[in-house]
Amino acid sequence: MTENAPSPHGTVCHVEFNAPDLGAAQTWYAALFGWTFQPMGPETVYFTAGAGPCGCIYAGPPATCATNRIYVTVDDIAATIAKGAEHGVEVEKDKTAIGDDFGYYAHLRMPDGNLIGIWSKA
């Protein structure tokens, strides 16, 4: 596993979620966010996300409840949405201003059924 630099107390450091097809999930998460993967067993892959939190994707059905959501920082929301469309990603909520100059977000329904938020300052 790649060891990430320590983060300040209270910083999100690891996330975990399911995907029905680990191979396909690795393809589009790598294409969209640049994540890199290492196998951790027959039904688990570990990913690193640059300086962001790392995590695991487990083989299994996606969460059907959207109350907990992962947000991924992107350079350009429109470009990420366009790239996502090439990989079967659907837009659930298009680019939306947060207000008070906090940036913008969008919600993407990944081909595995997971709902992922993306965020950008511009």
Rosetta silent file (secondary structure, phi, psi, omega in degrees, C-alpha in Angstrom):
SEQUENCE: MTENAPSPHGTVCHVEFNAPDLGAAQTWYAALFGWTFQPMGPETVYFTAGAGPCGCIYAGPPATCATNRIYVTVDDIAATIAKGAEHGVEVEKDKTAIGDDFGYYAHLRMPDGNLIGIWSKA
SCORE:     score description
SCORE:     0.000 S_00000001
   1 L     0.000  148.582  175.601    0.000    0.000    0.000 S_00000001
   2 L   -82.323  133.797 -179.053    1.059    3.557   -0.610 S_00000001
   3 L   -94.076  121.909  178.276    1.501    5.474    2.598 S_00000001
   4 L   -83.380  153.566  176.910   -0.111    8.925    2.573 S_00000001
   5 L   -64.266  147.760  178.596    1.365   11.811    4.515 S_00000001
   6 L   -59.875  145.167  178.861   -0.203   12.376    7.940 S_00000001
   7 L  -110.654  157.944  177.614   -3.162   14.745    7.971 S_00000001
   8 L   -60.610  153.451  177.932   -4.230   17.163   10.702 S_00000001
   9 L   -50.998  132.736  177.674   -6.505   15.845   13.441 S_00000001
  10 L    91.354   -5.329 -179.725  -10.102   15.562   12.231 S_00000001
  11 L   -78.636  138.387  175.155   -9.240   15.315    8.514 S_00000001
  12 L   -62.937  128.190 -175.515  -10.999   12.617    6.501 S_00000001
  13 L  -120.324  -14.495 -174.703   -8.293   10.028    5.811 S_00000001
  14 E  -158.934  139.293  175.447  -10.039    6.957    4.367 S_00000001
  15 E  -131.026  152.871  177.625  -13.304    6.113    2.627 S_00000001
  16 E  -138.660  140.243  175.799  -14.877    2.781    1.722 S_00000001
  17 E  -156.530  169.577 -177.834  -17.721    1.878   -0.595 S_00000001
  18 E  -102.072  156.169  171.508  -19.013   -0.983   -2.748 S_00000001
  19 E  -147.682  134.985 -178.394  -19.117   -1.516   -6.500 S_00000001
  20 L   -64.387  -30.615 -177.630  -20.674   -4.532   -8.248 S_00000001
  21 L  -128.606  100.977 -175.679  -17.802   -4.806  -10.788 S_00000001
  22 H   -62.223  -37.708  179.612  -14.376   -3.945   -9.344 S_00000001
  23 H   -63.113  -47.713  179.486  -12.633   -3.993  -12.743 S_00000001
  24 H   -65.253  -40.981  179.944  -15.071   -1.573  -14.331 S_00000001
  25 H   -60.573  -42.634  178.814  -15.062    0.669  -11.251 S_00000001
  26 H   -60.785  -37.847 -179.443  -11.275    0.937  -11.381 S_00000001
  27 H   -61.960  -52.650 -174.260  -11.491    1.982  -15.041 S_00000001
  28 H   -80.221  -31.156  176.032  -13.859    4.918  -14.607 S_00000001
  29 H   -67.217  -36.482  176.138  -12.624    6.132  -11.192 S_00000001
  30 H   -66.157  -43.811 -178.718   -9.069    6.179  -12.607 S_00000001
  31 H   -65.135  -41.384 -175.443  -10.224    7.997  -15.764 S_00000001
  32 H   -79.763  -43.421 -170.174  -12.287   10.582  -13.883 S_00000001
  33 H  -117.588   -5.805 -179.884  -10.199   11.238  -10.766 S_00000001
  34 L    76.454   17.458  179.569   -6.751    9.743  -11.454 S_00000001
  35 L   -65.504  146.736  173.445   -7.058    7.216   -8.626 S_00000001
  36 E  -113.228  152.593 -170.579   -4.534    4.367   -8.582 S_00000001
  37 E  -128.935  149.451  171.841   -5.386    0.872   -7.355 S_00000001
  38 E  -136.311  137.711  177.464   -3.793   -2.119   -5.669 S_00000001
  39 E   -68.185  143.867  176.365   -5.511   -5.450   -5.038 S_00000001
  40 E  -125.372   12.433 -177.666   -6.164   -6.277   -1.385 S_00000001
  41 E   148.196  178.074 -175.813   -7.863   -9.609   -1.913 S_00000001
  42 L   -66.514  -21.510 -176.259  -10.259  -11.243   -4.331 S_00000001
  43 L  -129.418   25.665 -178.561  -13.083   -8.792   -3.573 S_00000001
  44 E  -147.525  136.687  169.664  -11.289   -5.615   -2.472 S_00000001
  45 E  -124.970  143.620  177.010   -9.086   -2.978   -4.085 S_00000001
  46 E   -98.830  137.571  177.361   -7.229   -0.217   -2.251 S_00000001
  47 E  -125.915  151.726  171.741   -7.022    3.193   -3.915 S_00000001
  48 E  -119.068  150.239 -173.843   -4.939    6.291   -3.439 S_00000001
  49 L  -132.177   61.077 -179.922   -6.060    9.721   -4.527 S_00000001
  50 L    60.586 -128.277  179.715   -3.016   11.972   -4.666 S_00000001
  51 L   -85.300   -6.369 -177.912   -2.889   14.033   -1.481 S_00000001
  52 L   -79.156 -174.815  179.329   -6.528   13.241   -0.670 S_00000001
  53 L   -66.563  154.175  174.465   -7.891   10.403    1.408 S_00000001
  54 E   -99.463 -177.779  179.241   -7.302    6.845    0.354 S_00000001
  55 E  -178.566 -171.579  178.779   -9.823    4.056    0.582 S_00000001
  56 E  -130.920  145.905  169.948  -11.139    0.697   -0.440 S_00000001
  57 E  -115.791  126.763 -179.586  -13.735   -0.444   -2.919 S_00000001
  58 E  -104.765  146.810  173.708  -15.395   -3.745   -2.058 S_00000001
  59 E   -68.300  126.769  179.228  -17.235   -6.041   -4.433 S_00000001
  60 L   159.616  174.689 -178.827  -20.923   -5.654   -3.676 S_00000001
  61 L   -69.198  145.651  178.331  -24.045   -3.627   -4.316 S_00000001
  62 L   -68.325  159.876  176.148  -23.729    0.177   -4.115 S_00000001
  63 L   -64.518  134.049  178.694  -25.271    2.048   -1.223 S_00000001
  64 L   -92.646  -12.987  179.739  -28.896    2.854   -1.985 S_00000001
  65 L   -94.585  127.810 -177.818  -29.065    5.584    0.651 S_00000001
  66 L   -97.694   22.295 -179.158  -27.684    8.947   -0.456 S_00000001
  67 L   -78.793  -27.806  173.707  -27.358   10.432    3.035 S_00000001
  68 L  -106.394  129.192 -175.275  -23.602    9.798    3.167 S_00000001
  69 L  -136.557  140.931  173.437  -21.736   11.089    0.143 S_00000001
  70 E   -90.592  133.381  173.486  -18.119   11.200   -0.959 S_00000001
  71 E  -113.639  134.911 -178.833  -17.014   14.494   -2.535 S_00000001
  72 E  -117.043  130.137  176.426  -13.994   14.586   -4.812 S_00000001
  73 E   -72.873  132.902  177.241  -12.121   17.799   -5.661 S_00000001
  74 L  -128.923  157.786  178.798  -11.811   18.352   -9.414 S_00000001
  75 L   -73.871  -36.357 -173.436  -10.108   21.058  -11.480 S_00000001
  76 L  -148.797  113.601 -176.770  -13.100   21.690  -13.726 S_00000001
  77 H   -62.348  -46.153 -178.336  -16.638   20.433  -13.091 S_00000001
  78 H   -61.686  -42.676  179.652  -17.784   20.765  -16.716 S_00000001
  79 H   -66.365  -37.671  178.746  -14.717   18.891  -18.022 S_00000001
  80 H   -67.061  -40.702  177.101  -15.191   16.156  -15.410 S_00000001
  81 H   -62.347  -44.154  179.510  -18.853   15.780  -16.361 S_00000001
  82 H   -62.290  -43.945  178.352  -17.881   15.545  -20.049 S_00000001
  83 H   -64.901  -39.003  178.667  -15.218   12.930  -19.322 S_00000001
  84 H   -61.433  -38.115  179.981  -17.684   11.049  -17.131 S_00000001
  85 H   -60.018  -32.447  177.787  -20.210   10.874  -19.962 S_00000001
  86 L   -66.616  -19.002 -176.334  -17.612    8.939  -21.976 S_00000001
  87 L  -114.532   16.118  176.550  -17.624    6.315  -19.205 S_00000001
  88 L    83.149   14.027  178.532  -21.371    6.026  -18.617 S_00000001
  89 L   -80.655  135.237  178.837  -21.555    8.506  -15.726 S_00000001
  90 E  -109.715  145.396  179.019  -24.880   10.349  -15.418 S_00000001
  91 E   -87.125  120.403  175.462  -25.403   13.820  -13.951 S_00000001
  92 E   -91.097  -36.931  176.898  -27.887   13.822  -11.058 S_00000001
  93 E  -141.068  119.540 -177.429  -27.292   17.486  -10.169 S_00000001
  94 E   -71.785  173.663 -178.779  -25.478   19.785  -12.567 S_00000001
  95 E   -49.113  125.361 -174.511  -22.904   22.385  -11.509 S_00000001
  96 E  -135.012  132.225  177.103  -24.419   24.403   -8.687 S_00000001
  97 E   -70.645  139.869  178.420  -23.031   27.404   -6.784 S_00000001
  98 L   -84.596  -32.489  179.943  -22.685   26.859   -3.055 S_00000001
  99 L   105.146  159.479 -179.149  -22.896   30.566   -2.204 S_00000001
 100 L    50.988   33.121  176.738  -20.688   32.990   -0.305 S_00000001
 101 L    60.035   35.878  176.843  -17.847   32.121   -2.714 S_00000001
 102 L   -89.678   -0.964  178.943  -17.485   28.539   -1.421 S_00000001
 103 L   104.175 -155.493 -173.666  -17.252   27.168   -4.955 S_00000001
 104 E  -137.081  157.645  175.788  -19.446   24.771   -6.904 S_00000001
 105 E  -142.625  164.871  172.924  -20.570   21.176   -6.735 S_00000001
 106 E  -149.007  159.461  176.688  -22.325   18.561   -8.835 S_00000001
 107 E  -116.500  130.832 -179.025  -23.609   15.043   -8.168 S_00000001
 108 E  -118.193  133.377  173.761  -22.702   12.177  -10.485 S_00000001
 109 E   -93.705  111.051 -178.514  -24.345    8.755  -10.633 S_00000001
 110 L   -73.447  157.321  179.771  -21.516    6.369  -11.392 S_00000001
 111 L   -58.716  -21.203  178.516  -22.148    3.328  -13.594 S_00000001
 112 L   -83.170   -1.551  179.392  -21.886    1.152  -10.458 S_00000001
 113 L    97.930  -12.722 -179.988  -24.888    3.002   -8.960 S_00000001
 114 L   -72.886  146.058  175.805  -22.950    5.062   -6.414 S_00000001
 115 E  -101.292  118.073 -177.284  -23.688    8.781   -6.108 S_00000001
 116 E  -116.990  133.869  173.873  -20.433   10.778   -5.954 S_00000001
 117 E   -90.880  146.013  171.978  -20.187   14.524   -5.372 S_00000001
 118 E  -122.374  148.970 -176.875  -17.577   16.619   -7.117 S_00000001
 119 E  -135.949  143.788  174.459  -16.402   20.054   -5.952 S_00000001
 120 E  -147.751  147.506  178.027  -14.403   22.864   -7.533 S_00000001
 121 L   -69.128  -30.751 -178.068  -13.614   26.403   -6.453 S_00000001
 122 L  -114.528    0.000    0.000  -14.478   27.722   -9.941 S_00000001
